[in-house]
Amino acid sequence: MNTPSVVVLDYGSGNLRSAERALQRVGAAVEVTSDLAAARRCDGLVVPGVGAFAACMQALEDLGATSTIRDRLGESRPVLGICVGMQVLFDSGEEHGVPAKGLGLLPGEVRRLRADVLPHMGWNTVVPAEGSTLFAGIDPATRFYFVHSYAATGSDGLVSTGWHGERFVAAVERGPLSAVQFHPEKSGDVGAELLANWVCGLR
């Protein structure tokens, strides 16, 4: 059986090495790189992200990676967004009252959560979408590791949700596009199980 090739896109944002190790653990051949040719030809592309929505979008644009992401999805080639790497896939994001344009690959807006305590940091459960591939075989009572103050509250496709002050989008699966708000690479064995589900779909 072929080993799936995965690129973790290095555009100056994200937990690159922890994502690399987590994906290697589940059997992927992983390269961390800003090389867009490698990002185009790999079996699966991971777009990580931490920090501010607008800054991550600007970094992707500066690298020229936005067209690479769009082209892959246009060719039905898998992409996985993680944390802010998920958020920038939406139409727009709002920070401190200032909107920023996203990639527009998922409908909806990312905004500050209406919760008494922010950031939402720590372990929380996810309600998986019916028919989810990412959460296949994972107990719904399982907890994943979150660190965020902003989230989308609606989208389409297979939408899995979490709760912190209000219901928010914890994961989306839409054809070749998958995205998670939590950090699977920091979620231990269950995070590895979810990544394994995604990597299996690359074979």
N, C-alpha and C positions, 0 to 999 in steps of 0.2 A: 504494500500500500504506500502510495506517495506521501511524503511529509509536506503538509501545506506550508507555503511560504507566506509570512506575515511581515509587513512593514509597520513599525510604530513611527508615525510621522514626527520628526523633530523640527518644530517651527518655533522653538524657544519657550514652550509652555507644556507643562504636564509632568507626571511621574514616570519618566521614560524608562528608567532602569528597573523599577518595580514592575511596570507593565511588561517589559521584556522578560524578566524572570518568570512572571506568572504565566505568560504565554508559552515559554519554553517548557515549563513544568507540565503543560497539557499536550505537548507533542508537536508544537509548531516550530518551524525554522524561522527565527526572528531576526530582523535587521532594524536597528534604530538609525534613521537617516533622514536628511532633508532632500535627498536625491529624488526628484519628481519622476524620473524615468523608472526608478525602482518602485516608487509608489504606484505607478501605472501598471507595471507588469506582475506584481505580486498577486497571490491568490486572495489575500485579505489585507485591507488597509485599516489601521487603527488610528483614530484622531483623538489624542488625549487633550487635556486642557485644565488649567487651574487659574484662578484669579479673575480678572474682569472680562466681561463679554466683549466689549469694544476693543480691548487690547488684543485679545485672542483673534478676533476677526481681522484686525489690522495686520497682525503677524502672518496670518494665513494669506492675506492679499499680497503682502510684501514678498512672501516666498513664491507667489504665483500658484499656490496650491488649491485655490477655490475651483479653478477649472478642472484640475485633476480629479477632485472629489466628484464634481458634477459629471465628468466624462465617465468615470468608473460606474456610477449609478445608472447613467444612460445606457451603458453596456451590460447592465445587470450583474456587476461585479461587486462583491461584498465590501461594505464599509461599516466599521463599528466606532461610534463616538462615545467618549467617556467624560462625564462631569461637564465642564464648560465645553469640551469637545462635542457633547450632545447639544448643549444650549445653542451653539452657533449654527446648528442645522435648521433652527426655526426661522420664521419670517423676521423676527426682530427681538431685541432685548432691551430692557429699561434698567438704567443704573442711575441712582440719585436723581430720578425724574427726567433723565435725558435718554431718549430712545436711540438705539443703534441698529442698523440694518444687519440681518443675518444672511445666511446662505439661501433661505427660502425653500429648503428641501422638505421641511415639515411645516404644516400650517400651525400657526399659533404664536403667542408672544411669551417671552420669558420675563418675569417680573419678581419683585421682592415678595417673599412669602408673608402671608398675614398670620404671624405667630408671635406669641409673647416673648419667646426666647430665640434669638438668632446669633450665630448661625445654627442651623440644624446640623449638629455634629454628634456622631456616634452611630450605634447599631439600631436598625429599624427594619420592620417587616415590609414586604412588598406584596400587593395583591396581584398575582399574575393574570395576564389576559388569557382568556380561553383560547386554546390552540397555540400558545406560545412555544416557540422552539428554544429560546434562551433559558426558560425556566422549566423545561421538560425534566421530570424526575426529581425536582427540588421541592422539598416540603414547604408549603405555604407559610408555615410558622418560622421558617428560617429568617435570620436577620442579616442584612448587608450593611456595609459601612458607608455612611454619608458625611459629607462636609460641604454645606452650601447654604446660602441665604436667599438665592433666586431659583426659580423653577418655572416651567410651563405648567399650566393647569388644564390644558386640553390639546388634543391633536387627533389624528386619525391613524388607521392601521391597527395593529394589535398593541393597545395601550395598557401597560401595567402601572399601578398607582401605589403611592405611599401617602402617609399622613403626617403632617407636622403643622398644627394650627389649622390646616385646610388640606383637602385632597390635592395632590400634585402628580405630575407625570414622572414616574420612576424609571420607566423604560418604554421604548417604542420599537416595534418591528414592522417594517413596511417594505416588502420585497427584499432587495439586496441590502437595504439600509437597516442597521440595528443601532440602538443608542441606549445608554444607561446613565442615570443621574448619579448613582452611587459609584463607589470605586471597587470593582471586582478584584483588582490587584491588591487591595488592602483588606479584602473580606475573607481571607483564609481559605479553608477547604471549600466552602460553598461558592466563593468567588471563582475558584479554580474549576468547579463543576460547571458554572455558567459559561466560563471561557471555553471549556472543553466542548460544550454544546455548540458554541459559535464556530470553533475550529473544525468540528466534525462536519459542519455544513460547507466547509471549503473543499472537502475531498471530492 
